[in-house]
């Protein structure tokens, strides 16, 4: 099965490369003001360059430096990331880099999406685990994690605030898309830029790196939308620059990069965040069963909080979420209900 998946990917890349060559070196020149065939092909090539994300395991290390937040300082995150189509998990730890713990810092991270449920749990380092959150709302939560820079989202061309649209989606939907050639770090790039209701999106695509993006940015201002509402900031600029790639099979996976988010508001306040990423121990199409991925091993009796039924107490028992109530209590509830019926 893994061999078939790899062959399918290679065939897609071969076909698209052939189409791209015929179009780019034909009569159509880059730099047109609408979605020309060559621009559409480059965007599709860029999408294909990210197919490594379909089934992958990697370690993601993040060094974060926020500015403008009085209660936040430099921090680090180490994550073991597994993704297998509709299953995903992030397990690791967040910690301070200056020795002064702040709110929500220095604790473990476990965010697990199986095909049936989402489970989240963590505890301050050195303290026992007190509970876990369980939800059946898989789709929206999973999208949120894949668009969170704290989960590694810039590595695969995504950032929150765009109604779940990726960089490739935004470029494809641009009504004024233009493309031009430009050299970046002595490497030829095709620069695509266009605007949607979510702002202006720009991507520097390098054919030498399998049509991966060496850099991308999204700029919002004025009437641009942050998801479904007008942005409150005067200026909102998200930028990711890939510093290093690793070639794995037919893919160039970014293994080092820098993400920045700068925001300016009408009252003069400014906020910025800088995240440096390092990805390592990368495997495509790994044997998730042998590494026991997506499994949840919690102690029996642990308190479970359900988003779908917040008023009912639950606990973890032998791998299942069960009501935390004894048989006698059920009998009393039944008696009470019968009395109320009379």
C-alpha positions, 0 to 999 in steps of 0.5 A: 500500500505504501508503495502504491501511494508513493507511485501515485504521488510520483505520477501526479508530479510527472503529469503536472511537470509535463503540463507546466513545461508545455505551458510555461515555455509556450506562448503564454508569458507570466505576469498576467492579471488573471488566472492564466494557465501557467499560474494555475499550474504553478499553484497546483505544483505548490499544492503537490509539494505539500503532499508529504503532510498526508502521512508523516511523523516528525519532531517539531521544535519551536522557539517563540519570542513575543513582543507587546505582551507584558505577561509573556516571555521567550518560550520553547516547544518540543512536539512529536507530530503524527499525521495520517489523513484523518488522524493527527496528534501533537505530544510534547512540552512547552517551557520557558527560555528565561527561567521565569514561568508564566501562565500556561507555561512549563507543562506537557502537551497531548492533543490527539485526534482519532477517527472517533474523538478528540482528546486533550490533556496535559499537566504542569511539569512535576504535577500529577494529571488531574483530568482530560477533555474529550470532544466529538467536534473533530472537524473544526478543532482539527482545522484549528490545530492545523492553522496554529503556528504553535502546532507548526502550521507555517511549515505547511502553508497555513495560518489562522484568520482565513476561514480555513483557507491555505496559502494555495487556496488564497492564491487560487481564489485571487481575482487579480493574480499576477506572476513574475520571476525573481531571484531569492537567495540566488535561487530562481523563483516564480512570485505569485501575488493576489488579493481576496477578501482576506487580504493580499497573499504572496508566495515565492515558489522555487522549481529547484525545491520541488515547487515548494514555497521559499517564502509566503506572506499574508497582509490584511488591512482596511476592510480585509476579513479575519475569518468572517469579520473585518479585521480590527488591526490597522495592519496584520502581516503574517510571513514565513521564510523557509531556511532549509529543506530536506529532500525525502523521496520526491519532496522537499520538506522544510526543516528550518524556518522563521514565522513572524506575525506583526499587528498594529492597532488604531490605539497605537498598540503593537504586537509581534510574535517570532517563531523559529522552527526546526523539524527533524526525525522525519518519516513519510508513510511510517508504520504508525501501529509499531510506534503506537501512535494515536493511542491514549493511555490514561489512568483508570478513574481519571476525571473526563470533561465532555464538551457535549455533556458538560453537566455530567461527570465522566471518568476514564475506564479501560480505554473508554469514557464512562459516566462517573456514577454508581448503580445506586445513584442511577436507581435514585435518579430513576425513582426521582423521575418516576415520582415526578411523573405522578 
